[in-house]
Amino acid sequence: MSRTCLRLPALLLGATALCISAPISAQSTFDAVTLLNDVRVLSDDALGGRLIGTAGADSAATFLARRFRQAGLRAAPGGWSQLFTVAPDAPAAVQAGIGGATGRNVIGVLPGHDKDLRNEIVVVGAHYDHLGPGAFGALDPDSAGAIHNGADDNASGASALIHIARQLARTPPARTVVFIAFSGEEAGLLGSDFYVKHPLFPLARTYAMVNLDMVGRLRNDRLLIYGSATAAEFPALLDSLNTEARFNLAYSGDGWGRSDQSSFYGAGRPVLHIFTDLHEDYHRTTDDWEKINADGLGQVANFAARLVRTLADRIAPLTFINVPEPVAAGTTTAATSGYGAYLGTIPDMSGSPGGVRLTGVRAGSPAELGGLRGDDIITRIGEREDGDLQAMTDAL
C-alpha cells in the first residue's frame, strides 16, 4: 500500500486536495487515481450500501449527475434523473423491503457530431445500486444489518462511466452516446428494464449497448466480455481493439445474463458486458474500495472508452444475432431471488477447479434440506456439468 497525495480540480465534494491510502503506485496515472476517488465516494459507509430507494442511493445519484455534468455531458430530456417506482409484487420487493420505493436512473447525453449518424444512439450503462444492509442478495448471511458497500459491484462500473464520458467529450464521436447509471439492478434489473420500456431515445435507433459491471478487480490482465455473439462483427472488433491493450481477453456468449445488458438484448439490441470476473468479496461486506485495482480499472476504462468510440464512429450497421432467452426454472415461493430458480447455496467466489465449491448454505433453503453443506463441491446438476459458477447458473 502506498499513500499518494494529489491536487485535483475540485472534482468531489468541494475538495481540491486528495490523499489516498490504496493499492496504487508512484506510477499510477491521474486517471487511475481519479477513478479510485469516485469509487471511494460511491462506496463510502455514508451512503449505506446504495440500496434502491434509500437516501444513500439518492445521494449517489446526485453525485453521479454532478460528475456527468463535470465530464461534459448534457442532461437527458426531462433532466438528469429518470424516476420509476418499484412494484410491490416485484420478485425482490418483499425480501428487500423495497416495494413502492423510487428508483433513479441517472442519464447524461453526449450529442454526436455527424449530421446523419447523430440520430443513432450508443448506450453505455452501469448500475450504481448495491445491497444496502444486505438483507437481500448477500452471500454472507450472518452479516445482515451490516453495510455492503459494493466497491467493485458496482461503484467501479459507475466510476468508469464518468471516465468514458470525460474521454469522449473531448472529441465527440459521430453517433450520440447516452450514459445511464442504472438503479435497481440488484433487485432484478429494474432500472434497465424500466428504461427499455420507457426509452428517452427510440430503441430502434439504438446501435448497441455496452455495460460495465464489476470492472475494478483486474487480475493477471484477464478481461471478460460477454455478448460477443450478439453481433457478427463483435469478435473481430474486440480482437482489433485488444491489439494495443493486450489483455488476456476472453469473449463469448449471447446477451442474456444477470446484468443490465440483458434488458437491451431482450429488446433486440446488440450488447457487450465488460467484466473482470467474480471474487471472494462478491456480495459481501468486504467489497470495499481499498481492494480495487486502480491501475487495472484505469486500463479497463480506457479500453471501454476506445470500444464505445469505435462503435459510435463505425459507419456500417451491426448484424444482430438473436438467441432465445433461456427458460428459467422459476418458483413463486418467498425464496425467489428474482433471477430464476433458488437453491440457497453460498458459493466460493474465489473459484475452485472442477466445480463450484460452497462456503455454506442458507438455513431452511432447498440446498440445506437436500443435504448440501459448506465445503461441498457441486459438479453436476441434472444432466449438466457445472465446471464453474456460470455453468451452475445456466443449469439452474
FIDO-437493 format. One line per field, with one value per residue (C-alpha): residue number from 1; chain; x, y, z. Coordinates in nm, 2 decimals, always signed. Each point is the difference from the previous one (the first is absolute). Layout:
BEGIN
k	NUM, ...
c	A, ...
x	X, ...
y	Y, ...
z	Z, ...
***
This chain:
BEGIN
k	1, 2, 3, 4, 5, 6, 7, 8, 9, 10, 11, 12, 13, 14, 15, 16, 17, 18, 19, 20, 21, 22, 23, 24, 25, 26, 27, 28, 29, 30, 31, 32, 33, 34, 35, 36, 37, 38, 39, 40, 41, 42, 43, 44, 45, 46, 47, 48, 49, 50, 51, 52, 53, 54, 55, 56, 57, 58, 59, 60, 61, 62, 63, 64, 65, 66, 67, 68, 69, 70, 71, 72, 73, 74, 75, 76, 77, 78, 79, 80, 81, 82, 83, 84, 85, 86, 87, 88, 89, 90, 91, 92, 93, 94, 95, 96, 97, 98, 99, 100, 101, 102, 103, 104, 105, 106, 107, 108, 109, 110, 111, 112, 113, 114, 115, 116, 117, 118, 119, 120, 121, 122, 123, 124, 125, 126, 127, 128, 129, 130, 131, 132, 133, 134, 135, 136, 137, 138, 139, 140, 141, 142, 143, 144, 145, 146, 147, 148, 149, 150, 151, 152, 153, 154, 155, 156, 157, 158, 159, 160, 161, 162, 163, 164, 165, 166, 167, 168, 169, 170, 171, 172, 173, 174, 175, 176, 177, 178, 179, 180, 181, 182, 183, 184, 185, 186, 187, 188, 189, 190, 191, 192, 193, 194, 195, 196, 197, 198, 199, 200, 201, 202, 203, 204, 205, 206, 207, 208, 209, 210, 211, 212, 213, 214, 215, 216, 217, 218, 219, 220, 221, 222, 223, 224, 225, 226, 227, 228, 229, 230, 231, 232, 233, 234, 235, 236, 237, 238, 239, 240, 241, 242, 243, 244, 245, 246, 247, 248, 249, 250, 251, 252, 253, 254, 255, 256, 257, 258, 259, 260, 261, 262, 263, 264, 265, 266, 267, 268, 269, 270, 271, 272, 273, 274, 275, 276, 277, 278, 279, 280, 281, 282, 283, 284, 285, 286, 287, 288, 289, 290, 291, 292, 293, 294, 295, 296, 297, 298, 299, 300, 301, 302, 303, 304, 305, 306, 307, 308, 309, 310, 311, 312, 313, 314, 315, 316, 317, 318, 319, 320, 321, 322, 323, 324, 325, 326, 327, 328, 329, 330, 331, 332, 333, 334, 335, 336, 337, 338, 339, 340, 341, 342, 343, 344, 345, 346, 347, 348, 349, 350, 351, 352, 353, 354, 355, 356, 357, 358, 359, 360, 361, 362, 363, 364, 365, 366, 367, 368, 369, 370, 371, 372, 373, 374, 375, 376, 377, 378, 379, 380, 381, 382, 383, 384, 385, 386, 387, 388, 389, 390, 391, 392, 393, 394, 395, 396
c	A, A, A, A, A, A, A, A, A, A, A, A, A, A, A, A, A, A, A, A, A, A, A, A, A, A, A, A, A, A, A, A, A, A, A, A, A, A, A, A, A, A, A, A, A, A, A, A, A, A, A, A, A, A, A, A, A, A, A, A, A, A, A, A, A, A, A, A, A, A, A, A, A, A, A, A, A, A, A, A, A, A, A, A, A, A, A, A, A, A, A, A, A, A, A, A, A, A, A, A, A, A, A, A, A, A, A, A, A, A, A, A, A, A, A, A, A, A, A, A, A, A, A, A, A, A, A, A, A, A, A, A, A, A, A, A, A, A, A, A, A, A, A, A, A, A, A, A, A, A, A, A, A, A, A, A, A, A, A, A, A, A, A, A, A, A, A, A, A, A, A, A, A, A, A, A, A, A, A, A, A, A, A, A, A, A, A, A, A, A, A, A, A, A, A, A, A, A, A, A, A, A, A, A, A, A, A, A, A, A, A, A, A, A, A, A, A, A, A, A, A, A, A, A, A, A, A, A, A, A, A, A, A, A, A, A, A, A, A, A, A, A, A, A, A, A, A, A, A, A, A, A, A, A, A, A, A, A, A, A, A, A, A, A, A, A, A, A, A, A, A, A, A, A, A, A, A, A, A, A, A, A, A, A, A, A, A, A, A, A, A, A, A, A, A, A, A, A, A, A, A, A, A, A, A, A, A, A, A, A, A, A, A, A, A, A, A, A, A, A, A, A, A, A, A, A, A, A, A, A, A, A, A, A, A, A, A, A, A, A, A, A, A, A, A, A, A, A, A, A, A, A, A, A, A, A, A, A, A, A, A, A, A, A, A, A, A, A, A, A, A, A, A, A, A, A, A, A, A, A, A, A, A, A, A, A, A, A, A, A, A, A, A, A, A, A
x	+0.00, +0.12, -0.13, -0.03, -0.10, -0.13, -0.16, -0.31, -0.22, -0.29, -0.12, -0.18, -0.20, +0.18, +0.34, +0.30, +0.25, -0.01, +0.21, -0.06, +0.14, -0.08, +0.14, +0.16, +0.36, +0.22, -0.05, -0.39, -0.15, -0.22, -0.29, +0.06, +0.00, -0.31, -0.19, +0.09, -0.11, -0.34, -0.02, +0.09, -0.28, -0.26, +0.09, +0.04, -0.19, -0.18, -0.21, -0.11, +0.06, -0.22, -0.31, -0.26, -0.24, +0.22, +0.16, +0.34, -0.11, -0.14, +0.33, +0.19, -0.24, +0.06, +0.38, -0.02, -0.20, +0.25, +0.29, -0.17, -0.05, +0.37, +0.10, -0.17, -0.34, -0.34, -0.30, -0.24, -0.35, -0.18, +0.31, +0.28, -0.22, -0.25, -0.23, -0.18, -0.19, +0.07, -0.31, -0.12, -0.01, +0.35, +0.19, +0.24, -0.24, -0.12, +0.35, +0.18, -0.28, +0.00, -0.35, -0.12, +0.35, +0.11, +0.30, +0.20, +0.18, +0.26, +0.03, +0.24, +0.03, +0.30, -0.14, +0.17, +0.17, -0.11, -0.32, -0.14, +0.15, -0.07, -0.36, +0.12, +0.09, +0.27, -0.11, +0.27, -0.13, +0.10, -0.22, +0.09, -0.23, +0.11, -0.14, -0.02, -0.01, +0.02, -0.34, -0.05, +0.25, +0.30, +0.23, +0.10, -0.34, +0.14, +0.08, -0.36, -0.03, +0.36, +0.07, +0.09, +0.19, +0.04, +0.32, +0.06, -0.38, -0.05, +0.16, +0.28, -0.23, -0.16, +0.34, +0.10, -0.31, +0.12, +0.35, -0.14, -0.22, +0.30, +0.21, -0.26, -0.12, +0.35, -0.08, -0.36, -0.05, -0.23, -0.30, -0.16, +0.11, -0.25, +0.15, -0.23, +0.08, -0.28, -0.17, -0.16, +0.23, +0.05, -0.38, -0.05, +0.12, -0.28, +0.16, +0.12, -0.34, -0.18, +0.22, -0.05, -0.38, +0.02, +0.30, +0.09, +0.15, -0.17, +0.13, -0.02, +0.27, +0.22, +0.30, +0.15, +0.02, +0.32, -0.04, +0.27, -0.06, +0.28, +0.30, +0.22, +0.18, +0.22, +0.23, +0.27, -0.13, -0.30, -0.30, -0.33, -0.25, -0.34, -0.24, +0.26, -0.25, -0.27, +0.14, +0.20, +0.26, +0.08, +0.28, +0.22, -0.07, +0.11, +0.31, +0.10, -0.04, +0.19, +0.31, +0.10, -0.15, +0.14, -0.23, -0.03, -0.34, -0.27, -0.33, -0.31, -0.36, -0.34, -0.15, -0.19, +0.14, -0.04, +0.08, -0.15, +0.11, -0.27, -0.28, +0.13, +0.07, -0.35, -0.11, +0.20, +0.32, +0.36, +0.17, +0.33, +0.07, +0.35, +0.10, +0.32, -0.15, -0.14, +0.20, -0.04, -0.14, -0.29, -0.33, +0.19, +0.08, +0.36, -0.05, +0.17, +0.18, +0.34, -0.01, -0.05, +0.29, +0.01, +0.25, -0.19, -0.33, +0.17, +0.11, -0.35, -0.17, +0.24, -0.07, -0.38, +0.04, +0.17, -0.27, -0.28, +0.17, +0.06, -0.37, -0.12, +0.22, -0.06, -0.18, -0.13, -0.30, +0.05, -0.15, -0.22, +0.00, -0.31, +0.01, -0.32, +0.00, +0.08, -0.30, +0.07, -0.14, -0.19, -0.18, -0.28, +0.12, +0.14, +0.34, +0.00, +0.29, -0.13, +0.24, -0.16, +0.04, +0.11, +0.23, +0.14, +0.37, +0.27, +0.28, +0.37, +0.06, +0.37, -0.05, +0.08, +0.11, -0.26, -0.31, -0.16, +0.13, -0.25, +0.09, -0.34, -0.37, -0.29, -0.20, -0.33, +0.10, -0.05, +0.38, +0.00, -0.31, +0.17, +0.30, +0.25, +0.26, +0.30, +0.31, -0.22, +0.09, -0.29, +0.12, -0.33, -0.37, -0.21, +0.16, +0.21, +0.36, +0.08, +0.36, -0.05, -0.25, -0.13, -0.07, -0.18, -0.21, -0.09, -0.10, -0.23
y	+0.00, +0.35, +0.34, +0.24, +0.37, +0.18, +0.33, -0.04, +0.26, +0.01, -0.34, -0.10, +0.15, +0.33, -0.15, +0.11, -0.24, -0.37, -0.25, -0.37, -0.30, -0.27, -0.25, +0.26, +0.06, +0.30, -0.08, +0.01, +0.23, +0.30, -0.19, -0.30, +0.22, +0.19, -0.33, -0.13, +0.32, -0.03, -0.36, +0.11, +0.26, -0.24, -0.28, +0.20, -0.11, +0.33, -0.13, -0.31, -0.24, +0.19, -0.22, +0.12, +0.25, +0.10, +0.34, -0.15, -0.10, +0.34, +0.16, -0.22, +0.10, +0.37, -0.06, -0.18, +0.28, +0.25, -0.20, -0.06, +0.38, +0.06, -0.26, +0.21, -0.18, +0.16, -0.10, -0.23, +0.12, +0.05, +0.05, -0.21, -0.25, -0.25, -0.10, -0.33, -0.18, -0.35, -0.21, -0.16, -0.34, +0.03, -0.32, +0.17, +0.25, -0.21, -0.13, +0.33, +0.21, +0.23, -0.03, +0.35, +0.15, +0.25, -0.09, +0.26, -0.07, +0.27, +0.09, +0.23, +0.06, +0.07, +0.11, -0.14, +0.22, -0.16, +0.15, -0.34, -0.24, +0.22, -0.13, -0.34, -0.09, -0.19, -0.07, -0.04, -0.13, -0.11, -0.05, +0.20, -0.16, -0.28, -0.20, +0.26, -0.19, -0.34, -0.14, -0.10, -0.15, -0.01, -0.31, +0.05, -0.05, +0.05, +0.36, +0.11, +0.36, +0.08, +0.24, -0.17, +0.27, -0.16, +0.17, -0.24, -0.08, +0.25, +0.33, -0.11, +0.00, +0.32, +0.17, -0.14, +0.17, +0.34, -0.07, -0.11, +0.31, +0.22, -0.17, +0.02, +0.35, +0.13, -0.10, -0.12, -0.29, -0.02, -0.17, +0.14, -0.19, -0.03, -0.08, -0.17, -0.08, -0.25, -0.05, -0.32, -0.25, -0.20, -0.03, -0.16, +0.25, +0.24, +0.32, -0.13, -0.18, +0.33, +0.19, -0.26, +0.02, +0.39, +0.09, +0.37, -0.07, -0.25, -0.36, -0.04, +0.26, -0.16, -0.13, -0.20, -0.01, -0.04, -0.10, +0.03, -0.22, -0.09, +0.14, +0.09, -0.32, -0.07, -0.30, -0.13, +0.23, -0.23, +0.19, -0.17, +0.13, -0.16, +0.06, -0.04, -0.23, +0.27, +0.16, -0.18, +0.28, +0.00, -0.27, +0.17, +0.34, -0.12, -0.17, +0.32, +0.22, -0.25, +0.02, +0.31, -0.07, -0.36, -0.13, -0.37, +0.04, -0.26, +0.08, -0.21, -0.04, +0.14, +0.30, -0.17, +0.02, +0.15, +0.35, +0.30, -0.09, -0.28, +0.26, +0.15, -0.34, -0.10, +0.31, -0.11, +0.21, -0.13, +0.01, -0.04, -0.05, +0.08, -0.18, -0.08, -0.32, -0.10, -0.01, -0.10, +0.34, -0.01, +0.09, +0.01, +0.28, -0.03, +0.15, +0.33, +0.26, -0.09, -0.32, +0.17, -0.03, +0.36, -0.04, -0.30, +0.20, +0.28, -0.25, -0.15, +0.34, +0.11, -0.31, +0.05, +0.36, -0.11, -0.27, +0.25, +0.25, -0.27, -0.10, +0.37, +0.08, -0.32, +0.06, -0.34, -0.16, -0.28, -0.35, -0.08, -0.37, -0.11, -0.28, -0.09, +0.07, -0.31, -0.14, +0.04, -0.25, +0.27, -0.03, +0.20, -0.06, +0.27, -0.14, +0.14, +0.23, +0.16, -0.17, -0.35, -0.32, +0.03, -0.26, +0.19, -0.08, +0.24, -0.05, +0.06, +0.29, -0.05, -0.30, -0.37, -0.26, -0.25, +0.15, +0.26, -0.01, +0.11, +0.20, -0.07, -0.02, +0.21, -0.13, -0.17, +0.02, -0.28, -0.05, -0.06, -0.22, -0.20, -0.06, +0.24, +0.15, +0.24, -0.14, -0.21, +0.04, -0.01, -0.17, -0.08, +0.11, -0.25, -0.07, +0.32, +0.01, +0.30, +0.09, +0.35, +0.24, +0.11, -0.36, -0.05, +0.31, -0.12, -0.34, +0.15
z	+0.00, -0.08, +0.10, -0.29, +0.03, -0.31, -0.06, -0.20, -0.17, +0.25, -0.12, +0.31, +0.28, -0.04, +0.09, -0.19, +0.15, +0.04, +0.20, -0.07, +0.18, -0.25, -0.24, -0.23, -0.08, -0.07, -0.37, +0.02, -0.24, +0.07, -0.15, +0.23, +0.31, -0.12, -0.07, +0.34, +0.16, -0.16, +0.12, +0.35, +0.01, -0.14, +0.24, +0.31, +0.31, +0.00, -0.30, +0.19, -0.28, -0.26, +0.03, -0.25, +0.15, +0.29, +0.08, -0.08, -0.35, -0.06, +0.12, -0.24, -0.28, +0.08, +0.00, -0.34, -0.16, +0.12, -0.13, -0.34, -0.03, +0.09, -0.26, -0.27, -0.04, -0.04, +0.20, -0.18, -0.10, +0.32, +0.21, +0.14, +0.18, -0.14, +0.29, +0.03, +0.28, +0.12, -0.03, +0.33, -0.18, -0.15, +0.08, +0.24, +0.15, +0.30, +0.09, -0.04, +0.13, -0.30, -0.13, -0.09, +0.01, -0.25, -0.22, -0.20, -0.32, -0.05, -0.37, -0.19, -0.37, -0.23, -0.34, -0.30, -0.25, -0.33, -0.14, -0.10, +0.25, +0.30, -0.02, +0.10, +0.36, +0.18, +0.36, +0.27, +0.33, +0.34, +0.31, +0.31, +0.26, +0.24, +0.29, +0.28, +0.33, -0.18, +0.10, -0.36, -0.24, +0.24, -0.01, +0.37, +0.16, +0.35, -0.08, -0.05, +0.12, -0.08, -0.29, -0.33, -0.19, -0.34, -0.10, -0.29, -0.04, -0.14, +0.11, -0.23, -0.31, +0.10, +0.03, -0.34, -0.15, +0.12, -0.14, -0.34, -0.02, +0.07, -0.26, -0.27, +0.07, -0.10, -0.36, -0.04, -0.23, -0.29, +0.17, +0.32, +0.31, +0.29, +0.34, +0.25, +0.36, +0.09, +0.33, +0.11, -0.18, +0.32, +0.04, -0.35, -0.27, +0.10, -0.13, -0.34, -0.05, +0.07, -0.24, -0.28, +0.05, +0.03, -0.22, -0.02, -0.35, -0.23, +0.04, -0.38, -0.03, +0.27, -0.18, +0.29, +0.38, +0.21, +0.36, +0.27, +0.31, +0.24, -0.18, +0.30, +0.08, -0.30, +0.07, -0.23, -0.27, -0.05, -0.14, -0.08, -0.25, -0.03, -0.30, -0.28, -0.17, -0.02, -0.31, -0.28, +0.00, +0.37, +0.02, -0.27, +0.15, +0.35, -0.13, -0.19, +0.31, +0.22, -0.23, +0.18, +0.35, +0.01, +0.26, +0.06, -0.17, +0.00, -0.17, -0.06, +0.03, -0.08, +0.17, +0.28, +0.35, +0.35, -0.09, -0.19, -0.35, +0.02, -0.01, -0.32, -0.17, +0.08, -0.19, -0.31, +0.04, -0.03, +0.34, +0.17, +0.37, +0.13, +0.32, +0.19, +0.16, +0.33, +0.32, +0.37, +0.10, -0.24, +0.18, +0.33, +0.25, -0.11, -0.34, +0.09, -0.19, +0.14, -0.20, -0.34, -0.24, -0.10, -0.28, -0.14, +0.02, -0.20, -0.27, -0.02, -0.01, -0.28, -0.20, +0.05, -0.12, -0.32, -0.05, +0.04, -0.23, -0.26, +0.01, -0.01, -0.30, -0.20, -0.32, -0.09, +0.19, +0.24, -0.08, +0.30, +0.11, +0.19, +0.25, +0.19, +0.37, +0.21, +0.18, +0.37, +0.25, +0.19, +0.32, +0.17, +0.36, +0.22, -0.06, -0.36, -0.06, -0.32, -0.23, -0.03, +0.20, +0.37, +0.15, +0.30, -0.04, +0.09, -0.26, +0.05, -0.24, -0.01, -0.23, +0.03, -0.25, -0.13, +0.14, +0.23, +0.36, +0.26, +0.30, +0.16, -0.06, +0.12, +0.29, -0.11, -0.37, -0.26, +0.02, +0.37, -0.02, -0.27, +0.21, -0.15, +0.24, +0.00, -0.18, -0.23, -0.37, -0.25, -0.32, -0.17, +0.01, -0.18, -0.33, +0.00, +0.11, +0.22, -0.06, +0.14, +0.14, -0.34, -0.10, +0.33, -0.06, -0.35, +0.14, +0.26
***
